Amino acid sequence: MTSKYIDNIDERLKLGAFYNLPTETRQQVCDWIMQNFKERKNFNRGASAYGVKHILQRETDIYVTTFEFCDAMKECGFEAEQI
């Protein structure tokens, strides 16, 4: 029996879980990202996708997984990595 759980984080990110969310939710998440982030030259090692997605949830009542949040960041033109 094969597991639906994929151990490799890069493989999970390739699945594009963000695109399985409703269009309105995707738009709200991207709007929030664009309002709260600005371009920088390197990764902000002081913040994690896991932590920031909880800020999103507190401010918008929208729940997304860490993988969905990373997909959303990429969709909005930012780099995101699982650490």
C-alpha positions, 0 to 999 in steps of 0.5 A: 500500500502506498502512502499519500504522505510525501516525505520530501518537502520539495515534492510536496511543494511541487504539488501546488496545494495552494491552487486547490484552495477556492479562488476567493481564498487564494486572492485574499491570501495574495492580497494579504501577502502583497500588503504585508511584504516588500521585496528584499535581496535575501531571505529573512531568517528571523521569520518562518513560513509556519510563523507568518501563516499564523499571523495571516490566520489571526488577521484574516481568519483564513487557515492555510497549511505551511505548504499552501502559504509557501505556494502563495508566496511564490505566486506573489513573486517572493521566494519561500523555502521550508527550513 
